[in-house]
Structures are given as C-alpha cells and as structure tokens.
Amino acid sequence: MKPTTKQRAAELLQAALTLAGARGWHSLTHESIATAAGVSPSLVKVRLGPIADVRRAVMRAAVKQRVLRVVSEGLAARDRT
C-alpha cells in the first residue's frame, strides 16, 4: 500500500534526522535527504518545504528524540548566523 502524504513526510523527516546524526547538521540539503530516502529532491521539497523549514523540523525531532549531536550542531549553526 502506498504511504499517505503525512506518512511520507514523516519518513523523509526521519531520513533527514538520521542523515544529520550521521553526517552532521550542514549535510542537510534537499538532495542529500532525497538520496538517503531513495526519492527525488523535488519530492523532498514538496513534502518538507524550504530547507530552513526542514532544519527547524529536524531540530524539533532531534529534541523530541534526544539526538543530542544534532541538537548541539543545530544550535551552534544558529549562533553563527
């Protein structure tokens, strides 16, 4: 059965969180998330929105799931901007 739009977005967000945990916060691009999830970059853009929105969603998920590396890198990156 084909995943719903909400399920697909949740899968893509989890792929983004996993990617950020493995490769670091700055590895988050639509293209890298798409590659990790096995989908097209355009699907990532449609389901998750602009990369700034993706990073906010990843940060919320990282806090909720207590992925401290991602939280600390995200906060450090925010301090630099």
N, C-alpha and C positions, 0 to 999 in steps of 0.2 A: 504494500500500500504506500502511496506517495505521501511524504510528510506534509503537514499543513504549513502555511506561511509562518505561523508562530513557532512551530517545531523547528523549521528550517533556520529561522533567525536564532533560536536558542542553540542549535548545533553550530552555527557559524560563530556565535559569541564564545562558545566553549572552545572551538578551534583557535580563536584569537587569544583567549586566555592561556591555553596550552602553549601556543607559539610564543607569547610574551614571557611565559615562565621558562621556556627552553632557550630562547634566543635573545631575550631582552626586550624592553619596552620599545626601543626605537626600531625594532624589526616589524612593527605593526604597520602594514600597508594593505590596501585592498588586494594587491597582487599576492603578497605573501600569505594572507589569510585564505585567499582562494586556492592557492597551491596546497596549503595544509589541509583544506577541507575537500579538495578534489572537485572544485566548481569553478565557474568563470568569475573574474573580477567584477564584471557587471552585476552578477547575482549578489555578490557581497555588498556592492554599493546600493543596490535596490533594497535589500533586506535590512542592512545595518546603517545606511546613511553615510554622511561625510566622515572622514577619518577622525575628526575631532569628536564626533558623536560616538564612534566606535571606541575610542580611547576612554571616554567617560564611562561607557557601558562596561568595558573591560575592568576599569578601576573599581566600579561598584561590585562587579562579580568577584574580583580579587579580594576585596574587603570581606564580602559575604562568605567566601570560601576560605578565607585566611591564607591567601597565597602571598606571603609577606615580601618575597622578592619583587613581585610585580607592583605591589603597593609602594614599596620604597623607591623603586625606579621611577614609577609614575609621579610620585611626589617630588623627587629630585628633578625630574624633567620639567615639571610645572614651575619649580623655583627658578629655573634657568630662563624661562620665557618671560 
